[in-house]
Amino acid sequence: MLLYQDSCLMTAFILGL
Protein backbone atom coordinates (compact mmCIF):
# COMPACT_ATOMS: atom_id res chain seq x y z
CA MET A 1 0.00 0.00 0.00
CA LEU A 2 2.81 2.39 0.88
CA LEU A 3 4.60 1.64 -2.37
CA TYR A 4 1.43 2.36 -4.35
CA GLN A 5 0.99 5.71 -2.64
CA ASP A 6 4.64 6.60 -3.29
CA SER A 7 4.23 5.67 -6.95
CA CYS A 8 1.17 7.91 -7.21
CA LEU A 9 3.13 10.80 -5.71
CA MET A 10 6.04 10.20 -8.09
CA THR A 11 3.67 10.14 -11.06
CA ALA A 12 2.11 13.44 -9.97
CA PHE A 13 5.61 14.93 -9.62
CA ILE A 14 6.59 13.82 -13.14
CA LEU A 15 3.27 15.10 -14.52
CA GLY A 16 3.86 18.43 -12.80
CA LEU A 17 7.34 18.65 -14.27
C-alpha positions in Angstrom: 0.0 0.0 0.0 2.8 2.4 0.9 4.6 1.6 -2.4 1.4 2.4 -4.3 1.0 5.7 -2.6 4.6 6.6 -3.3 4.2 5.7 -7.0 1.2 7.9 -7.2 3.1 10.8 -5.7 6.0 10.2 -8.1 3.7 10.1 -11.1 2.1 13.4 -10.0 5.6 14.9 -9.6 6.6 13.8 -13.1 3.3 15.1 -14.5 3.9 18.4 -12.8 7.3 18.6 -14.3 
